[in-house]
Amino acid sequence: MKTIVVASKNPVKIKAVKNAFNRMFPGQMFRLESIEVPSGVSDQPMSDKEILQGAENRAKLAKQQTPHAYYWVGIEGGIEDTKYGMTTFAWIVIISANQIGRGQTGTFFLPERVAELVRQGKELGEANDIVFKQSNSKQQEGAIGLLTGNVIDRKELYEHGVIMALVAFKNRELYESQA
């Protein structure tokens, strides 16, 4: 049984990782552990580069702290302000002993009321809670769930991103030199 360490205690992220691994490798058994590690980036990452760096930092720190595992998974969500409006998405980085996979969730635009609160210094989860009159939405349905009426929730959004990062592991022979 292979151990996966998720660099987060967020139950949404843990469930997304579990579902994605089970979907990509249906015959294998996995044991999940979760640890809290710092991202090394700001609490509210504000660019594609910073979000990817946060995911990489989390995966690498998880590997350092729990070297017994087979896979280490870092997930970092954030925002990026564009000329069309503020977008949000997450990067997922998965590390094994000799390989790395990177994937990204879908990207969507935030309502201007939420974006303005983020620009004023609020984290996205807090801004969503204010606008949608919720509590702790970032550990539940997240912005995507609130905006789609849970047609897609945060777990599903992350699950697809984890699957994208697992492409390199499902097709090792094609990605060997990209570690």
LINTARA-V868742 format. One record per run of one state. SS is the DSSP state (@ for helix, = for strand, . for the rest). FROM is the first residue (numbers start at 0). LEN is the number of residues. Records with the same first field share a line. If there is no record, write none. Layout:
BEGIN
SS = FROM-LEN ; FROM-LEN
END
This chain:
BEGIN
. = 0-1 ; 6-4 ; 24-5 ; 34-13 ; 65-5 ; 82-2 ; 95-4 ; 104-3 ; 109-2 ; 119-4 ; 132-4 ; 139-2 ; 148-5 ; 170-1 ; 178-1
= = 1-5 ; 29-5 ; 70-12 ; 84-11 ; 99-5 ; 107-2
@ = 10-14 ; 47-18 ; 111-8 ; 123-9 ; 136-3 ; 141-7 ; 153-17 ; 171-7
END
